């Protein structure tokens, strides 16, 4: 009889314990559902930070011409390369969208950008070991020409991607360089990015006219950075810089 009572008491205690745990979990879920907070963190704000993305639409720097309309300082399109290592990026895809063969990628890619194969392989392996989503290859993967980009694309290596960028160039080399001047890269700490600014000569004197104003595009994305279907977009078009015409005649000046 005592054993039966003991079992009944234990059963009652176990059932009561599980009931309390169940009620606690239900209460916790209800609280989160109503308040939208976990440990004083607003879940809606937290989700918005990761769902909303804002990308800069860079303004083109104005060009500098001589009096006949010949370009003395212009802009050219270049490409910055990066490699995606995360296997998650290939989820729900019939083909690999990440780098699947590190050695093959390093062997074929390194010679195209003038980098040592062993150094590239080292960067890829380190990125894989530290679970990095993507890696870059320093100065070797920046400022690539259209021809270099197309050559890399023909290798058909999964996980290799490009960002488009603009670079200042002077088609006449050192011609009138003391007058035209040059640009430099300055860190914008507020936006954590480098900006091209005039550092000398006309480039610096007419910085306000040449620089322009960046725009932006805001939309919603999934965790892999892909735009959500039917997501709203907010676009502010960039204001490109003004062109500057000098009284210099390139041909006469050359003579």
C-alpha positions, 0 to 999 in steps of 0.5 A, a space after each residue: 500500500 505504501 509502495 502504491 502511494 509512493 508511486 502515485 506521489 511520484 507520478 503526480 510530481 512528474 506530471 506537475 513538473 512537466 505541466 509547469 515546464 509546458 505552461 512556462 514555455 507557452 507563457 514564454 512564447 506568448 510573451 515573445 509573440 505579444 511584446 516581440 522582445 527577447 532579452 530586451 532585444 526587439 525582434 522586429 528591429 533585429 530582423 529588419 537590420 538583416 532583411 533590409 539592404 542598402 547599396 550605394 549608387 556611386 556618382 561618376 566623377 566629372 571628367 576634365 577636357 582640354 578646349 577641343 574636347 579631348 579627355 585629359 582625366 576620365 573614368 574607366 570601369 574596373 572590376 573587383 573579384 571575390 570568392 564565395 566559400 560558404 556551402 550554404 550559398 549553393 542551397 537549393 541550387 542544381 549547381 555549385 555556387 561556391 568554390 568547391 575545389 580549392 586547389 583547382 581554383 587556385 591553379 587556374 585563377 592565380 596566373 590570370 591575376 598575377 598571383 602566386 598559386 600557393 598564396 591564393 590557395 593559402 587564403 582559400 584554405 584559411 577562409 574555409 577553416 574559419 568558416 568565412 562566407 567569402 574571401 578576397 585576394 588583396 590588390 591582385 583581385 582589385 581594379 581588373 579590366 574587362 578583358 581580365 574579367 572575361 578571361 576569368 569567366 571563361 574558366 567557369 570556376 564556381 564561386 568566383 564573382 565580381 563587383 563593378 567599380 570606377 577608377 580614375 585614369 589619365 589617357 595622356 600619361 604625365 601630360 600637363 600632370 602639374 596642372 591636371 593633378 591627381 586623385 587619392 582615396 580617402 576613408 569616409 569613416 561615417 559610411 566606412 568606405 573609401 572615396 575618390 577625392 582631388 589631391 592636387 591641381 585642377 582635380 583638387 581645385 574643382 573638387 566640389 564641381 567634379 565629385 557629384 553626390 552618391 545615390 542609393 537603392 534600398 530593398 529587402 533580401 534573404 540571408 544570402 543577399 538575394 532580393 525578395 520577390 515583390 520587395 519594395 525598392 527605394 531609389 535615389 538616383 546619383 547626381 554625377 559630377 560636372 565636367 571641367 573644360 580647360 583653356 589648354 589645347 592638348 596638341 599645342 601643349 604637346 608641341 
